[in-house]
Each structure stands twice: as C-alpha cells, then as structure tokens.
Amino acid sequence: MSCFLLFIGLTGFSLFIINLFQVRLLRFRFRESGKKTSHIPFLRNF
C-alpha cells in the first residue's frame, strides 16, 4: 500500500514538473513571437 502511494506521488510530482516546464517553454515562445510581430507595424509605417 505504501509503495502504491509512493508511486502515485512520484508520477504526480513528475507530471507537475513537466507541466511547469511546458508552461515556461510556451511563455518563452510567446515572448519570441511577440518580439517578431512587434516589428511588423513599425515596418508598415514606412
């Protein structure tokens, strides 16, 4: 029983870390895409 609970805890913890890592990657990609798109209206003025 204790091994089963330990297994559930480890899998939940690993999923939590994976979700945090994915969120950070998505935020980083969103920032990079935001930087790229922010130059477009600047070029349109010229």
Secondary structure, DSSP 8 states (H G I E B T S, - for coil): -HHHHHHHHHHHHHHHHHHHHHHHHHHHHHHHHHHHHHHHHHHHT-
